[in-house]
């Protein structure tokens, strides 16, 4: 009886939490289908006739397509480079024995306690010195080359669960260190790689602060910076239904990514948490 009551309470709490997330999303979708007259008439009204043309207006006037393309380029290139470097670093710090490995790993993990905002000013100064301001390539390099302690921690947890016998068998077959890494460790760590890739896609897509500081040309805006600029424009234009439609369009890619890969994320987080 107590177990049933506990399950009911936990499910009820999760339902309430889900509503706090789903309700604002549903509200924005409803508002995106109204006219501006209906929008200002009341916060809880329904559209008399769904205004689907608001989405076409948002796509064109708010430059959603251009900013989505910029974000796609940024996410794909950053993901490929950062995953390559992170998996290699996690393999070295987890599976390769060398003097000072524990100290180096502890030093990397210590960066988890440092707020990321502290690096904004040094990052801006460095990118300005290297001539990378107002360039998507600068953001790609920053996302790829700057150490990610969380990513290392996730992949290290997966790689630590792989029995050493697989590496020993590969060494007996004459495999080099790189061949062992590429043909043994990477395939067996794929759940962790997919989990990390999903997190990174969502992070790069939603990143706002650094692109906002670095990018000045509107044609290079990412989706986050573009939506902020559109929100600022509403002070003079007051076309809020178009802005709501733009927000809905901006939400579609990350929601789709999570829906597609949610099983991998949950399974990966479970397996990776067995040993850390």
C-alpha positions as CSV (number, residue, x, y, z in Angstrom):
1,X,0.0,0.0,0.0
2,X,2.8,2.4,0.9
3,X,4.6,1.6,-2.3
4,X,1.4,2.4,-4.4
5,X,1.0,5.7,-2.5
6,X,4.7,6.5,-3.1
7,X,4.4,5.7,-6.8
8,X,1.2,7.9,-7.1
9,X,2.9,10.8,-5.4
10,X,6.0,10.6,-7.5
11,X,4.0,10.4,-10.7
12,X,1.8,13.3,-9.7
13,X,4.9,15.4,-9.0
14,X,6.4,14.4,-12.4
15,X,3.0,15.3,-14.0
16,X,3.1,18.8,-12.4
17,X,6.7,19.3,-13.5
18,X,5.8,18.3,-17.1
19,X,2.9,20.8,-17.1
20,X,5.3,23.6,-16.1
21,X,7.3,22.8,-19.3
22,X,4.4,22.0,-21.7
23,X,2.1,24.8,-20.7
24,X,4.4,27.7,-21.9
25,X,5.1,25.8,-25.1
26,X,1.4,25.3,-25.8
27,X,0.7,29.0,-25.0
28,X,3.3,30.2,-27.5
29,X,2.0,27.9,-30.2
30,X,-1.6,29.2,-29.6
31,X,-0.4,32.9,-29.7
32,X,1.6,32.2,-32.9
33,X,-1.7,31.4,-34.7
34,X,-3.5,34.6,-33.6
35,X,-3.7,38.1,-35.1
36,X,-2.0,41.0,-33.3
37,X,-5.5,42.3,-32.4
38,X,-6.4,38.9,-30.8
39,X,-3.0,38.8,-29.1
40,X,-3.5,42.2,-27.3
41,X,-7.2,41.4,-26.6
42,X,-6.3,38.9,-23.9
43,X,-3.6,36.5,-22.7
44,X,-5.9,33.4,-22.7
45,X,-7.9,33.8,-25.9
46,X,-7.9,31.3,-28.8
47,X,-7.5,32.3,-32.4
48,X,-10.8,32.7,-34.3
49,X,-9.0,31.5,-37.5
50,X,-5.5,30.0,-37.4
51,X,-3.1,32.4,-39.0
52,X,-0.6,30.0,-40.5
53,X,0.9,32.8,-42.6
54,X,2.5,34.1,-39.4
55,X,5.1,31.4,-39.8
56,X,5.9,32.4,-43.4
57,X,6.2,36.0,-42.2
58,X,8.5,35.0,-39.3
59,X,10.7,32.9,-41.7
60,X,11.1,35.9,-44.1
61,X,11.0,39.0,-41.9
62,X,13.0,37.6,-38.9
63,X,15.5,35.8,-41.1
64,X,14.9,32.5,-39.4
65,X,16.2,30.5,-42.4
66,X,19.6,32.3,-42.5
67,X,20.1,32.0,-38.8
68,X,19.1,28.4,-38.8
69,X,21.7,27.7,-41.5
70,X,24.4,29.5,-39.6
71,X,23.5,27.5,-36.5
72,X,23.5,24.3,-38.4
73,X,27.0,25.0,-39.8
74,X,28.2,25.9,-36.4
75,X,26.7,22.9,-34.7
76,X,27.9,20.3,-37.2
77,X,31.5,21.5,-37.5
78,X,31.8,22.1,-33.7
79,X,30.3,18.7,-33.0
80,X,32.7,16.8,-35.4
81,X,35.8,18.5,-34.2
82,X,35.0,18.5,-30.5
83,X,33.9,14.9,-30.4
84,X,37.1,13.8,-32.2
85,X,39.3,15.7,-29.7
86,X,37.2,14.7,-26.6
87,X,37.1,11.0,-27.4
88,X,40.9,10.9,-28.0
89,X,41.5,12.9,-24.8
90,X,39.2,10.6,-22.8
91,X,40.9,7.5,-24.1
92,X,44.4,8.8,-23.2
93,X,43.3,9.9,-19.7
94,X,41.4,6.7,-19.0
95,X,43.1,3.9,-20.8
96,X,46.7,4.9,-21.5
97,X,49.2,4.8,-18.5
98,X,51.7,7.5,-18.2
99,X,53.3,9.5,-15.4
100,X,51.2,12.3,-14.1
101,X,47.9,11.0,-15.6
102,X,46.0,11.1,-12.4
103,X,47.2,14.7,-11.7
104,X,46.3,15.8,-15.2
105,X,42.8,14.2,-15.0
106,X,42.2,15.8,-11.6
107,X,43.3,19.2,-13.0
108,X,40.9,18.9,-15.9
109,X,38.0,17.8,-13.6
110,X,38.7,20.8,-11.3
111,X,37.6,23.1,-14.1
112,X,34.0,21.9,-13.4
113,X,34.0,24.1,-10.4
114,X,34.9,27.2,-12.4
115,X,31.9,29.3,-13.7
116,X,32.0,29.5,-17.5
117,X,31.2,33.2,-17.4
118,X,34.7,33.8,-16.0
119,X,36.2,32.9,-19.3
120,X,34.1,35.3,-21.4
121,X,36.5,38.3,-21.2
122,X,39.7,36.3,-21.8
123,X,38.0,34.5,-24.7
124,X,36.9,37.7,-26.3
125,X,40.4,39.2,-25.9
126,X,42.0,36.1,-27.4
127,X,39.6,35.9,-30.3
128,X,40.1,39.6,-31.1
129,X,43.9,39.1,-31.0
130,X,43.6,36.2,-33.5
131,X,41.2,38.1,-35.8
132,X,38.3,35.7,-35.1
133,X,35.7,38.2,-34.1
134,X,32.5,38.2,-36.2
135,X,33.4,34.9,-37.7
136,X,31.5,31.5,-37.3
137,X,34.9,29.8,-37.7
138,X,36.0,31.5,-34.5
139,X,33.1,30.0,-32.6
140,X,33.8,26.6,-34.2
141,X,37.4,26.8,-33.0
142,X,36.4,27.9,-29.5
143,X,33.8,25.1,-29.2
144,X,36.2,22.5,-30.5
145,X,39.5,23.4,-28.8
146,X,38.4,24.6,-25.4
147,X,38.4,21.8,-22.9
148,X,35.1,20.4,-21.9
149,X,35.5,18.7,-18.5
150,X,31.9,17.5,-18.5
151,X,32.3,15.7,-21.8
152,X,35.6,14.1,-20.6
153,X,33.8,12.9,-17.5
154,X,30.9,11.3,-19.4
155,X,33.2,9.5,-21.9
156,X,35.7,8.5,-19.3
157,X,32.8,6.8,-17.4
158,X,32.0,4.8,-20.4
159,X,35.5,3.8,-21.3
160,X,36.2,2.7,-17.7
161,X,33.5,0.1,-18.1
162,X,35.2,-1.6,-21.0
163,X,37.2,-4.7,-19.9
164,X,40.9,-4.4,-20.5
165,X,40.9,-7.9,-22.0
166,X,39.7,-6.4,-25.3
167,X,42.7,-4.1,-25.5
168,X,45.0,-7.0,-24.6
169,X,43.5,-9.1,-27.3
170,X,43.9,-6.3,-29.9
171,X,47.6,-5.9,-28.8
172,X,48.2,-9.7,-29.3
173,X,46.7,-9.4,-32.8
174,X,49.3,-6.7,-33.6
175,X,47.0,-3.7,-33.4
176,X,48.6,-0.3,-32.8
177,X,47.4,2.2,-30.1
178,X,45.4,4.1,-32.7
179,X,43.9,0.9,-34.2
180,X,42.8,-0.2,-30.7
181,X,41.3,3.2,-30.1
182,X,39.4,3.3,-33.4
183,X,38.3,-0.3,-33.8
184,X,37.8,-1.4,-30.2
185,X,37.2,1.5,-27.9
186,X,35.2,3.8,-30.1
187,X,32.6,1.1,-31.1
188,X,32.2,-0.1,-27.5
189,X,31.9,3.6,-26.3
190,X,29.3,4.5,-28.9
191,X,26.4,4.8,-26.4
192,X,28.4,7.4,-24.5
193,X,29.4,9.1,-27.8
194,X,25.8,9.4,-28.9
195,X,24.8,10.7,-25.4
196,X,27.5,13.3,-25.4
197,X,26.7,14.3,-29.1
198,X,23.1,14.9,-28.1
199,X,24.1,17.1,-25.2
200,X,26.6,19.0,-27.3
201,X,24.1,19.6,-30.2
202,X,21.6,21.1,-27.7
203,X,24.3,23.1,-26.0
204,X,25.7,24.5,-29.3
205,X,22.2,25.2,-30.6
206,X,21.1,27.1,-27.5
207,X,24.4,28.9,-26.8
208,X,23.7,32.6,-26.7
209,X,26.3,34.6,-24.7
210,X,29.5,34.0,-26.7
211,X,27.8,34.3,-30.2
212,X,26.1,37.5,-28.9
213,X,29.5,39.0,-27.9
214,X,31.4,37.8,-30.9
215,X,29.0,38.3,-33.8
216,X,28.2,41.8,-35.0
217,X,27.0,41.1,-38.6
218,X,23.3,40.1,-38.7
219,X,23.9,37.8,-41.7
220,X,26.1,35.6,-39.3
221,X,23.7,35.5,-36.4
222,X,22.9,32.2,-34.8
223,X,19.4,31.4,-34.0
224,X,19.7,32.5,-30.3
225,X,21.2,35.8,-31.2
226,X,18.7,36.3,-34.0
227,X,15.7,35.7,-31.7
228,X,17.1,38.1,-29.2
229,X,17.5,40.8,-31.9
230,X,13.9,40.1,-33.1
231,X,12.7,40.5,-29.5
232,X,14.5,43.9,-29.3
233,X,12.8,44.9,-32.6
234,X,9.4,44.3,-31.1
235,X,9.8,47.5,-29.0
236,X,9.2,49.4,-32.2
237,X,7.3,47.0,-34.4
238,X,5.0,45.2,-31.8
239,X,4.4,42.3,-34.1
240,X,4.3,39.8,-31.3
241,X,2.5,37.0,-33.1
242,X,5.2,36.9,-35.7
243,X,7.8,36.7,-32.9
244,X,5.9,33.8,-31.3
245,X,5.9,32.0,-34.7
246,X,9.6,32.5,-34.9
247,X,10.1,31.1,-31.4
248,X,8.1,28.0,-32.4
249,X,10.2,27.5,-35.5
250,X,13.4,27.9,-33.5
251,X,12.2,25.2,-31.0
252,X,11.6,22.6,-33.7
253,X,15.2,21.4,-34.3
254,X,16.3,20.8,-30.7
255,X,12.9,19.2,-29.8
256,X,13.3,16.9,-32.8
257,X,16.8,16.0,-31.9
258,X,15.8,15.1,-28.3
259,X,12.8,13.1,-29.4
260,X,14.9,11.1,-31.8
261,X,17.8,10.4,-29.5
262,X,16.1,10.4,-26.1
263,X,16.3,6.6,-25.7
264,X,20.1,6.8,-26.4
265,X,20.5,9.6,-23.9
266,X,18.6,7.7,-21.1
267,X,20.3,4.4,-21.8
268,X,23.7,6.1,-22.1
269,X,23.3,8.0,-18.9
270,X,22.3,4.8,-17.1
271,X,25.2,2.8,-18.4
272,X,27.7,5.6,-17.9
273,X,26.6,6.1,-14.3
274,X,27.5,2.5,-13.3
275,X,31.2,3.4,-12.9
276,X,32.7,6.8,-12.7
